[in-house]
Amino acid sequence: MVRLRRRWALGLLLGGASATAFGATEPVLGRRRAGTLVRRQPPPVEVENHAAGQPWWPQDGPPAADDRQRQIQGYASKTSIVPGETVDFHVAVNPAGPFRITVHRLGWYDGAGARTMLTSPDLAGVPQPVPAADPATGTIACRWPVSWSLRIPEHWTSGLYQAVFTSAAGWRACTPFVVRDDGRTAALCVVLPVTTWQAYNQWPTDGLNGKSLYNGYTNGRRDPLVRAREVSFDRPYADDGIPSHLTRDHDVIQWLERNRYDVSYATSFDLHSGRLDPTRYRGIVFGGHDEYWSVEMRRAAERAVAAGRSLAFLGANSVYWHIRVRPAADGRAERLVACTKSTPDPGQDAAGPTIRWRDMGQPEQELIGVQYNGIVGAPQPLVVQSASHWFWAGTGVADGDRIPGVVGGEADGRYPTAPWPPAVAATVLSRSPYRTREGAQRLQSTHLYETPQGGLVFATGTLCWTMALNRPGHRDERIERATANLLDRIIGRARTSAEVRPSEPVVG
């Protein structure tokens, strides 16, 4: 619910100069057969990260486009695809002129942060209009022609990709998409929160036309009274094209890939549609800010828990708003997110109104174990509790220790009056006092519970946990080790003492 400044995100989000973090060892040798050690075939993401990387948007690179001039901007026809399928890019260039599209996979790549996959030929770009908002819903949906179509090569590895648009004059913008791997089951699947990315997107941020699920404009100022009730994926993301909060997901991606976890990637729409079956994986990781959930998304997560699978919520304010996912006017699926945020809801269906889950009698704590309780006024220390729990093993912490800056952005806590999930054991791992932006006193809690079916459900209870995993100036090896303890237990990965070692110091 907090829109953060994103300009710094154009820089490289490095996690350090070494790939020798927790468990980042040489390829593993498998079981001994007839006196011979059999070398394990490394998972695709680990193999991919051996390729040479290049920053996907260098900090000293070309300037970013903006929504007032709209020098170059574009959007993708799909949020996720599999190799062999085609994605279309719709790009506007002002003034008219040639441009190119480079496609990059975001990952670790020995600290480079990304790998350049291909570059389009020179393409012809022309200006395109900003369509009028729908008078009933406030939806802004572009109908720009296709500028370039890309068939995803069969060898591309699952991951978060960025298509970067560069004009002849050097202006740049981008749009994200995900490549799935539906044919192979990794140990973990990272679900990227595209519904939340779009909810915050106020394209165009020109002081006049733009609308998100939070604000529109009145006399050049953001105004929640004229916000949209539905937002469309048929439009660019604001300004440079980097969605709000995507940098949190990038932190998680880099940390997981640096530590050689066997991961694949999908989106919240894949969870919604059933393309992603979460019961296939040992654990599902919700890495960033994952606030907007449909009934289908929540039921899929609940089925995974009932099947003994694990969920890890590495952000906060998750599963907060109930949404409807709707097709575009021409019938293309999953192009609109509807959230009225009040009743009556003109589009209400059998799933109920698009309001807060807790107002529907299904508070998020029932699934997650904690729930949103405030916007943090200024970053605060995470105050450790239950230091003897296996989660904190090897971190050296004691009850009451304070880990600086980890509680920030938004926070979750336990609500005594809200229902708790059925659990064999539930543990509060931090109790951190903080003051909200409005001045109220709150208590943040990191929480973990074991389900009767044998799974784990974990919630950090703060939006700044991911920064402590990877971000220069924020990384904390205690948070890294605790997160590794959790994920290793979820996937059943055992480590020797030599494999579990702190990260290299971060420079920068």
Summary of the structure (lengths in Angstrom):
residues: 508
radius of gyration: 22.1
end to end distance: 28.6
largest distance: 77.7
contacts: 1788
relative contact order: 0.14
helix: 17%
strand: 30%
